Amino acid sequence: MNKVIILLSLLSLFACSSGEKTNEPITESTSTPTTVTLSDEQFKSITIVLGSPENRSVSGNIKANGMLDVPPQNLVSISAPLGGFVKSTELLQGMHVKKGQVIVVMEHPDYIQLQQDYLESKNQLSFLEQEYNRQVDLAKENVNALKSLQQSKSNYFGTKAKVEGLKAKLKLVNINPSEIEGGEIKSTISILSPISGFVSQVNVNLGMHVNPTDIMFRIVDTEHVHAEAQVFEKDIPKLKVGQLAHITLSNDTRDRLAKVFLIGKEITAERTVRVHCHFEGEDATLIPGTYFSALIETGAKTVMALPVSSIVNFDGKKFIFYGSNEAKHEFKLLEIKPGATDDGYVEVSFNDTPVESLKNKIVITGSFELLNVLKNVEE
């Protein structure tokens, strides 16, 4: 009886120790299968067509995004060269202005002082010129000392330089020196538009004081808007000046034609290069800053291609299936590098795999069904 009890106790301890082991995690293989073997029934139910890569003419179009822009000479920032107070302006955003049109009237006591300094220096210059000429004549007759001639010359040419400097300042604020030489001093100045275009920014109001560095208005000439596309670094070798680009604005579905005019020589932090495109035909309704998508035609080339239907996406990569053993209905995955796509065909490269070994073995039809079988096997 005691032996039976001891035997039952040992069996109970063994069962407990076995139960503890079943609670431990079981290590499973994490390798991803790359081969599909079909049964006869599966092979009959899936329509599989085998083929080979073809040499086809594929247009390598480049997709890009960008923004409409204007050349630097078509965008002007207006400021007050000597600062001042805004006395009057009628500009509003979107308003059209012509070249030479008065866009703002400024006033400041410094304008009056500038004109006063110019008139005083101008009158003094006449006297100093006469004195200098007199000293020159006396020097010829050895009547005066050389020091007097040098002093007279210094005064004359120093004042002359000052007059020329004040004259340049007057022209900078659009005051004609000849108009004030009669004694009429202006308390205001008018700033004119240097180009024809549309007002894109108004940053001032009446009575506001502005410094020379402050931008009061921005005027943009939209007659020469161009497309500034951002093309990724990998596509740059395909680009050439003169290639046709199809531009579609974000606020318009119309296809606009443009041509590549300039290709940038600097790669940005986003690994893109600026590509400058000119529209075929000017359109003054285009607005700088509008986003667009572009399709740039890089021309047709003969490449090795497969139908798009033969390529599958698995684990974030592109693959094809090829028959490794037809008798056993065995198919294997092979990673590829896709390229340009055109008319249902995609350019492909097979890394180090010889193309001859894949002749009449690539699955052209049935790739997605094989992928589903492979995923079921993996699960």
C-alpha positions in Angstrom: 0.0 0.0 0.0 2.8 2.3 0.8 4.5 1.6 -2.5 1.3 2.6 -4.3 1.1 5.9 -2.5 4.8 6.7 -3.2 4.3 5.9 -6.9 1.2 8.1 -7.1 3.2 11.0 -5.5 6.0 10.7 -8.0 3.6 10.7 -10.9 2.0 13.9 -9.4 5.3 15.6 -9.1 6.2 14.7 -12.7 2.9 16.0 -14.0 3.5 19.3 -12.2 7.0 19.8 -13.6 5.7 19.0 -17.1 2.9 21.6 -16.7 5.4 24.3 -15.7 7.5 23.6 -18.9 4.4 24.1 -21.1 4.0 27.7 -19.9 7.5 28.7 -21.2 7.5 30.6 -24.5 8.2 28.5 -27.6 10.8 30.0 -30.0 9.5 30.0 -33.6 11.4 30.5 -36.8 11.1 34.1 -38.0 12.5 33.5 -41.5 10.2 34.5 -44.3 9.5 31.8 -46.9 10.4 32.6 -50.5 9.2 29.5 -52.3 5.7 28.4 -53.1 5.0 24.7 -53.9 1.5 24.1 -55.3 -0.4 20.9 -55.2 -1.9 19.6 -58.4 -5.3 20.9 -57.4 -3.9 24.4 -56.6 -2.0 24.5 -59.9 -5.1 23.6 -61.9 -7.2 26.3 -60.0 -4.7 29.1 -60.7 -4.1 30.3 -64.2 -0.3 30.7 -64.5 1.3 32.1 -67.6 5.1 32.1 -67.9 7.1 34.5 -70.0 10.4 36.4 -70.5 11.5 40.0 -70.1 11.0 42.1 -73.3 12.9 44.9 -74.8 10.5 47.7 -75.1 10.5 51.4 -75.7 9.5 53.1 -72.4 9.1 56.8 -71.8 10.8 57.7 -68.5 8.6 60.5 -67.3 9.6 62.3 -64.1 7.0 63.3 -61.5 7.8 66.5 -59.5 6.1 69.2 -57.5 6.8 72.9 -57.2 5.5 76.4 -57.0 4.9 79.2 -59.4 7.4 82.1 -59.2 8.6 85.2 -61.0 12.2 86.3 -61.9 13.9 88.7 -59.3 13.5 91.6 -61.7 9.7 91.1 -61.8 9.3 91.4 -58.0 9.9 94.7 -56.4 10.0 95.7 -52.7 9.2 99.4 -52.1 10.8 101.3 -49.2 11.5 104.9 -48.3 15.3 105.5 -48.9 15.5 108.2 -46.2 12.6 107.1 -44.1 9.7 109.3 -43.2 5.9 109.5 -42.5 3.3 108.2 -44.8 1.2 111.2 -45.9 -1.0 109.5 -48.6 -1.4 106.3 -50.5 -4.3 104.7 -52.4 -2.8 101.2 -52.9 -4.7 98.1 -52.0 -3.7 94.4 -52.4 -4.4 93.2 -55.9 -4.5 96.7 -57.4 -2.7 97.2 -60.8 -0.1 99.9 -61.0 1.8 101.3 -64.0 5.5 102.0 -64.2 6.2 105.6 -63.0 2.9 105.9 -61.1 2.9 107.7 -57.7 2.3 105.0 -55.1 2.9 106.8 -51.9 3.6 110.4 -50.7 6.1 110.8 -47.8 6.9 113.8 -45.5 9.6 114.4 -43.0 11.6 117.5 -41.7 14.8 115.9 -43.0 13.6 116.4 -46.5 13.4 120.2 -45.9 16.9 120.2 -44.2 18.3 118.2 -47.2 17.1 120.8 -49.7 18.3 123.7 -47.5 21.8 122.2 -47.2 21.9 121.7 -51.0 20.9 125.3 -51.7 23.4 126.7 -49.2 26.3 124.6 -50.5 25.4 125.4 -54.1 25.5 129.1 -53.4 28.8 128.8 -51.4 30.2 126.8 -54.3 29.9 129.7 -56.7 31.9 132.0 -54.4 34.6 129.4 -53.7 34.9 128.8 -57.4 35.6 132.4 -58.1 38.0 132.6 -55.2 39.9 129.6 -56.5 40.1 131.0 -60.0 41.5 134.3 -58.5 44.1 132.4 -56.5 45.2 130.6 -59.7 45.7 133.8 -61.6 47.7 135.3 -58.7 49.8 132.2 -58.5 50.7 132.6 -62.2 52.0 136.1 -61.4 53.8 134.9 -58.2 51.8 137.4 -56.2 50.2 135.1 -53.5 51.7 132.4 -51.4 51.3 128.7 -52.4 49.5 128.0 -49.1 46.7 130.4 -50.1 46.2 128.6 -53.4 46.1 125.2 -51.8 43.6 126.4 -49.1 41.4 127.8 -51.8 41.6 124.7 -53.9 40.7 122.5 -50.9 37.7 124.6 -50.0 36.4 124.6 -53.6 36.7 121.0 -54.4 35.5 119.9 -50.9 32.3 122.0 -51.3 31.9 120.7 -54.9 32.0 117.1 -53.6 29.4 118.0 -50.9 27.1 119.5 -53.5 27.3 116.5 -55.7 26.5 114.2 -52.7 23.5 116.3 -51.8 22.3 116.3 -55.4 22.5 112.5 -55.4 20.5 112.3 -52.2 17.8 114.6 -53.7 17.5 112.4 -56.8 17.3 109.3 -54.5 14.1 110.7 -53.0 12.8 111.9 -56.4 13.5 115.6 -56.0 14.8 117.4 -59.0 17.7 119.7 -57.9 17.1 122.2 -60.7 13.5 122.7 -59.5 14.5 123.8 -56.0 17.4 126.0 -57.1 14.9 128.9 -57.6 14.3 128.8 -53.8 11.1 126.6 -53.6 11.6 123.9 -51.0 9.2 120.9 -50.8 8.0 119.4 -47.6 7.0 116.1 -49.2 8.4 113.5 -51.6 6.7 111.1 -54.0 7.8 107.5 -54.5 7.1 106.0 -58.0 6.5 102.4 -59.0 9.6 101.1 -60.9 7.6 98.5 -62.8 4.1 97.7 -64.0 2.3 95.0 -62.1 0.0 94.1 -59.2 0.3 95.0 -55.6 0.9 91.9 -53.6 1.6 93.4 -50.1 0.6 96.7 -48.3 2.4 97.1 -45.0 1.7 100.7 -44.1 -1.1 103.1 -43.2 -1.5 106.9 -43.1 0.7 108.6 -40.5 2.9 105.6 -40.0 6.6 106.2 -39.7 8.8 103.9 -41.7 12.6 103.4 -41.7 14.7 103.0 -44.8 14.9 99.2 -44.2 11.1 98.8 -43.9 9.2 97.3 -46.8 6.1 99.3 -47.5 4.8 97.6 -50.6 5.6 94.6 -52.9 4.7 94.8 -56.5 4.9 91.8 -58.8 4.8 91.6 -62.6 2.9 88.4 -63.5 3.6 88.6 -67.2 6.6 86.3 -66.9 5.5 83.7 -64.3 7.5 80.5 -64.5 7.3 77.1 -62.8 10.0 76.2 -60.2 9.9 72.4 -59.9 11.6 70.4 -57.2 13.1 67.2 -58.8 14.6 64.4 -56.7 18.3 63.8 -56.9 18.0 60.3 -58.5 16.1 61.8 -61.5 18.6 64.6 -62.3 20.6 62.5 -64.8 17.5 62.1 -66.9 16.9 65.8 -67.3 17.9 68.0 -70.2 17.2 71.6 -71.2 14.3 71.8 -73.6 12.3 68.8 -72.3 8.5 69.2 -72.3 6.8 69.5 -68.9 3.1 69.1 -68.2 2.0 71.4 -65.4 -1.2 71.0 -63.4 -2.0 73.7 -60.8 -3.4 72.8 -57.4 -6.4 75.0 -58.1 -6.9 74.0 -61.8 -7.2 70.7 -63.7 -6.0 72.1 -67.0 -2.8 70.7 -68.5 -0.4 73.5 -69.1 2.7 73.0 -71.3 6.1 74.3 -70.3 9.8 73.5 -71.2 12.8 73.0 -69.0 14.8 76.2 -69.2 17.4 75.8 -66.4 18.5 72.9 -64.2 19.9 73.9 -60.7 23.4 73.0 -59.6 22.7 72.7 -55.9 21.1 69.9 -54.0 18.8 71.0 -51.1 18.6 69.3 -47.7 15.5 67.4 -49.0 17.8 65.9 -51.8 16.0 67.8 -54.5 17.2 70.2 -57.3 15.4 73.2 -58.6 14.3 73.0 -62.2 13.2 76.2 -63.9 10.5 75.8 -66.5 9.0 78.4 -68.9 5.4 78.2 -69.9 4.5 78.1 -73.6 2.6 81.3 -73.8 2.3 84.0 -71.1 -0.7 84.0 -68.8 -1.1 87.1 -66.7 -3.8 85.3 -64.6 -1.2 83.0 -63.0 -0.5 83.9 -59.4 3.0 83.4 -57.9 3.1 81.0 -55.0 0.6 78.6 -56.5 1.5 75.0 -56.0 1.6 72.5 -58.9 2.4 69.0 -59.9 4.5 68.3 -63.0 5.2 65.4 -65.4 8.5 66.0 -67.3 9.0 64.0 -70.4 12.5 62.6 -70.6 12.1 60.8 -73.9 11.7 57.1 -74.9 14.4 54.5 -74.4 14.7 50.8 -75.0 14.9 48.9 -71.8 14.2 45.4 -70.3 10.5 45.5 -69.2 7.8 43.2 -67.8 4.0 43.7 -67.5 3.0 45.6 -64.4 0.7 42.6 -63.5 3.8 40.4 -63.0 5.2 42.4 -60.2 4.1 42.1 -56.6 4.7 44.1 -53.4 5.9 42.1 -50.5 7.4 43.4 -47.2 7.8 46.9 -48.8 9.8 45.6 -51.8 9.1 44.7 -55.4 9.3 41.0 -56.5 8.5 38.6 -59.3 7.9 34.9 -59.2 9.7 32.5 -61.5 9.4 28.8 -61.9 12.2 26.9 -60.2 10.8 23.4 -60.7 7.9 23.0 -63.1 7.5 19.3 -62.4 6.8 20.0 -58.7 4.9 23.3 -59.5 7.5 25.2 -57.5 7.9 29.0 -57.8 10.4 31.3 -56.1 10.4 35.0 -55.2 13.1 37.2 -56.9 13.6 40.9 -55.8 13.8 43.4 -58.7 14.4 47.1 -59.1 11.6 48.8 -61.0 12.2 51.8 -63.2 10.0 53.8 -65.6 6.5 52.7 -66.3 4.7 53.1 -69.7 1.7 51.5 -71.4 1.3 48.8 -68.8 5.0 47.8 -68.8 7.7 48.7 -66.2 11.4 48.8 -66.6 13.1 46.1 -64.4 16.6 45.0 -63.4 17.4 41.7 -61.7 20.6 42.6 -59.7 23.1 39.8 -60.1 20.7 37.2 -61.7 21.4 36.4 -65.3 18.5 37.3 -67.6 19.1 34.1 -69.7 18.3 31.9 -66.7 14.8 33.5 -66.4 13.8 32.9 -70.0 10.2 31.6 -70.2 10.2 31.2 -66.4 8.8 34.5 -65.1 5.2 34.4 -63.9 3.4 36.9 -66.1 -0.1 36.0 -65.0 -0.9 34.6 -61.5 1.6 36.4 -59.4 -1.0 37.8 -57.0 -2.5 34.3 -56.5 1.0 32.9 -55.7 1.6 35.7 -53.3 -1.6 34.9 -51.4 -0.5 31.3 -51.2 2.9 32.4 -49.9 1.3 34.6 -47.2 -0.9 31.6 -46.1 2.3 29.5 -45.8 4.0 32.2 -43.8 1.1 32.4 -41.4 
